[in-house]
Amino acid sequence: YLIVTNQTTYELVRRRRIPYLRAIPERVHPFSKGICRNLHNFCCSLGLERIPTPQEIEEKSRPYTCSDLATCRCC
């Protein structure tokens, strides 16, 4: 679950205590790039990732629509 959502154990367990995650809804994982990319990054990548901007986090917190699914916004 942690790999698929691109989270650390700390982020999962202490989400409400982490300042940069407090205002983000529980269902939103700001560092996730979709299941396939998360798995690829975990298995094949050596570098660190940048922190998403507030605009990117806001974009990810929007509910999905039919057009989002058609354009693969979900993954």
SEMARZA-788057 format. One record per residue: x, y, z of N, C-alpha, C in turn; residue in one letter; residue number from 1. Coordinates in nm, 2 decimals. Layout:
# SEMARZA-788057
[[X, Y, Z], [X, Y, Z], [X, Y, Z], "a", NUM]
...
This chain:
# SEMARZA-788057
[[0.08, -0.12, 0.00], [0.00, 0.00, 0.00], [0.09, 0.12, 0.00], "y", 1]
[[0.19, 0.13, 0.08], [0.28, 0.24, 0.09], [0.35, 0.27, -0.05], "l", 2]
[[0.39, 0.17, -0.11], [0.46, 0.19, -0.24], [0.36, 0.24, -0.35], "i", 3]
[[0.25, 0.18, -0.35], [0.14, 0.21, -0.45], [0.10, 0.36, -0.43], "v", 4]
[[0.09, 0.40, -0.31], [0.05, 0.54, -0.28], [0.16, 0.64, -0.26], "t", 5]
[[0.29, 0.59, -0.27], [0.41, 0.67, -0.26], [0.41, 0.74, -0.13], "n", 6]
[[0.40, 0.67, -0.02], [0.40, 0.72, 0.12], [0.51, 0.66, 0.20], "q", 7]
[[0.55, 0.72, 0.31], [0.63, 0.66, 0.41], [0.54, 0.61, 0.52], "t", 8]
[[0.60, 0.52, 0.60], [0.52, 0.48, 0.72], [0.49, 0.59, 0.81], "t", 9]
[[0.58, 0.69, 0.83], [0.55, 0.80, 0.91], [0.43, 0.88, 0.86], "y", 10]
[[0.43, 0.91, 0.73], [0.32, 0.98, 0.67], [0.19, 0.91, 0.69], "e", 11]
[[0.19, 0.78, 0.68], [0.06, 0.70, 0.70], [0.02, 0.71, 0.84], "l", 12]
[[0.10, 0.69, 0.94], [0.07, 0.68, 1.08], [0.04, 0.81, 1.14], "v", 13]
[[0.12, 0.91, 1.11], [0.11, 1.04, 1.17], [0.07, 1.16, 1.08], "r", 14]
[[-0.02, 1.12, 0.99], [-0.06, 1.22, 0.89], [-0.11, 1.35, 0.95], "r", 15]
[[-0.19, 1.35, 1.05], [-0.25, 1.47, 1.11], [-0.14, 1.55, 1.19], "r", 16]
[[-0.03, 1.49, 1.22], [0.07, 1.57, 1.29], [0.18, 1.63, 1.20], "r", 17]
[[0.17, 1.59, 1.07], [0.27, 1.65, 0.98], [0.22, 1.78, 0.92], "i", 18]
[[0.29, 1.89, 0.94], [0.23, 2.02, 0.89], [0.19, 2.02, 0.74], "p", 19]
[[0.28, 1.97, 0.66], [0.25, 1.98, 0.51], [0.13, 1.89, 0.47], "y", 20]
[[0.09, 1.80, 0.55], [-0.02, 1.71, 0.52], [-0.15, 1.74, 0.59], "l", 21]
[[-0.15, 1.83, 0.69], [-0.27, 1.86, 0.77], [-0.39, 1.91, 0.68], "r", 22]
[[-0.37, 2.00, 0.59], [-0.48, 2.06, 0.52], [-0.52, 1.98, 0.40], "a", 23]
[[-0.45, 1.87, 0.37], [-0.48, 1.78, 0.26], [-0.58, 1.67, 0.30], "i", 24]
[[-0.69, 1.65, 0.22], [-0.78, 1.54, 0.26], [-0.71, 1.40, 0.27], "p", 25]
[[-0.77, 1.32, 0.35], [-0.71, 1.18, 0.37], [-0.69, 1.10, 0.24], "e", 26]
[[-0.78, 1.12, 0.15], [-0.78, 1.04, 0.03], [-0.67, 1.09, -0.07], "r", 27]
[[-0.61, 1.20, -0.05], [-0.52, 1.26, -0.14], [-0.38, 1.23, -0.09], "v", 28]
[[-0.30, 1.17, -0.18], [-0.16, 1.14, -0.15], [-0.07, 1.23, -0.24], "h", 29]
[[-0.02, 1.34, -0.19], [0.04, 1.44, -0.28], [0.17, 1.40, -0.35], "p", 30]
[[0.23, 1.29, -0.31], [0.35, 1.25, -0.37], [0.33, 1.14, -0.47], "f", 31]
[[0.21, 1.09, -0.48], [0.17, 0.98, -0.57], [0.17, 1.02, -0.71], "s", 32]
[[0.22, 0.94, -0.80], [0.22, 0.97, -0.94], [0.15, 0.86, -1.02], "k", 33]
[[0.06, 0.79, -0.95], [-0.01, 0.68, -1.01], [0.06, 0.55, -0.98], "g", 34]
[[-0.02, 0.44, -0.98], [0.03, 0.31, -0.94], [0.16, 0.27, -1.02], "i", 35]
[[0.15, 0.28, -1.15], [0.26, 0.23, -1.24], [0.39, 0.31, -1.21], "c", 36]
[[0.38, 0.45, -1.21], [0.50, 0.53, -1.19], [0.55, 0.51, -1.05], "r", 37]
[[0.46, 0.50, -0.95], [0.51, 0.47, -0.81], [0.59, 0.34, -0.80], "n", 38]
[[0.54, 0.24, -0.86], [0.61, 0.11, -0.86], [0.74, 0.12, -0.94], "l", 39]
[[0.74, 0.18, -1.05], [0.86, 0.20, -1.13], [0.97, 0.28, -1.05], "h", 40]
[[0.92, 0.39, -0.99], [1.01, 0.47, -0.91], [1.07, 0.40, -0.80], "n", 41]
[[0.99, 0.32, -0.73], [1.04, 0.24, -0.62], [1.14, 0.13, -0.66], "f", 42]
[[1.11, 0.06, -0.77], [1.19, -0.05, -0.81], [1.31, -0.01, -0.89], "c", 43]
[[1.30, 0.10, -0.96], [1.41, 0.13, -1.06], [1.48, 0.27, -1.04], "c", 44]
[[1.43, 0.35, -0.95], [1.49, 0.49, -0.94], [1.58, 0.50, -0.82], "s", 45]
[[1.68, 0.58, -0.83], [1.78, 0.60, -0.72], [1.77, 0.74, -0.67], "l", 46]
[[1.71, 0.83, -0.74], [1.71, 0.97, -0.70], [1.59, 1.01, -0.61], "g", 47]
[[1.60, 1.13, -0.54], [1.50, 1.18, -0.46], [1.40, 1.26, -0.55], "l", 48]
[[1.28, 1.27, -0.50], [1.18, 1.35, -0.58], [1.16, 1.49, -0.52], "e", 49]
[[1.11, 1.58, -0.60], [1.08, 1.71, -0.55], [0.95, 1.72, -0.48], "r", 50]
[[0.93, 1.82, -0.39], [0.80, 1.83, -0.32], [0.71, 1.90, -0.41], "i", 51]
[[0.58, 1.85, -0.42], [0.49, 1.91, -0.51], [0.45, 2.06, -0.47], "p", 52]
[[0.41, 2.14, -0.56], [0.37, 2.28, -0.53], [0.23, 2.27, -0.48], "t", 53]
[[0.19, 2.38, -0.41], [0.05, 2.39, -0.36], [-0.05, 2.37, -0.47], "p", 54]
[[-0.02, 2.42, -0.59], [-0.12, 2.41, -0.70], [-0.13, 2.26, -0.74], "q", 55]
[[-0.02, 2.19, -0.75], [-0.03, 2.05, -0.78], [-0.11, 1.97, -0.68], "e", 56]
[[-0.09, 2.00, -0.55], [-0.16, 1.94, -0.45], [-0.31, 1.97, -0.46], "i", 57]
[[-0.35, 2.09, -0.49], [-0.48, 2.13, -0.51], [-0.55, 2.06, -0.62], "e", 58]
[[-0.47, 2.04, -0.73], [-0.52, 1.97, -0.85], [-0.55, 1.83, -0.82], "e", 59]
[[-0.46, 1.76, -0.74], [-0.48, 1.62, -0.70], [-0.60, 1.61, -0.61], "k", 60]
[[-0.64, 1.71, -0.53], [-0.74, 1.70, -0.43], [-0.88, 1.71, -0.50], "s", 61]
[[-0.89, 1.76, -0.62], [-1.02, 1.76, -0.69], [-1.07, 1.62, -0.71], "r", 62]
[[-1.21, 1.61, -0.70], [-1.27, 1.48, -0.73], [-1.25, 1.44, -0.88], "p", 63]
[[-1.24, 1.32, -0.91], [-1.23, 1.27, -1.05], [-1.36, 1.29, -1.12], "y", 64]
[[-1.35, 1.32, -1.25], [-1.46, 1.33, -1.34], [-1.44, 1.23, -1.45], "t", 65]
[[-1.55, 1.21, -1.53], [-1.53, 1.11, -1.65], [-1.42, 1.15, -1.74], "c", 66]
[[-1.41, 1.28, -1.77], [-1.30, 1.33, -1.86], [-1.16, 1.30, -1.80], "s", 67]
[[-1.15, 1.31, -1.66], [-1.02, 1.28, -1.60], [-0.98, 1.13, -1.62], "d", 68]
[[-1.08, 1.04, -1.61], [-1.06, 0.90, -1.63], [-1.02, 0.87, -1.78], "l", 69]
[[-1.08, 0.94, -1.87], [-1.05, 0.93, -2.01], [-0.91, 0.97, -2.05], "a", 70]
[[-0.86, 1.08, -1.97], [-0.73, 1.13, -2.00], [-0.62, 1.07, -1.90], "t", 71]
[[-0.66, 0.97, -1.83], [-0.57, 0.90, -1.73], [-0.52, 0.99, -1.62], "c", 72]
[[-0.59, 1.09, -1.58], [-0.55, 1.17, -1.46], [-0.53, 1.09, -1.34], "r", 73]
[[-0.60, 0.98, -1.33], [-0.60, 0.89, -1.21], [-0.47, 0.81, -1.20], "c", 74]
[[-0.40, 0.80, -1.31], [-0.27, 0.72, -1.31], [-0.17, 0.78, -1.40], "c", 75]
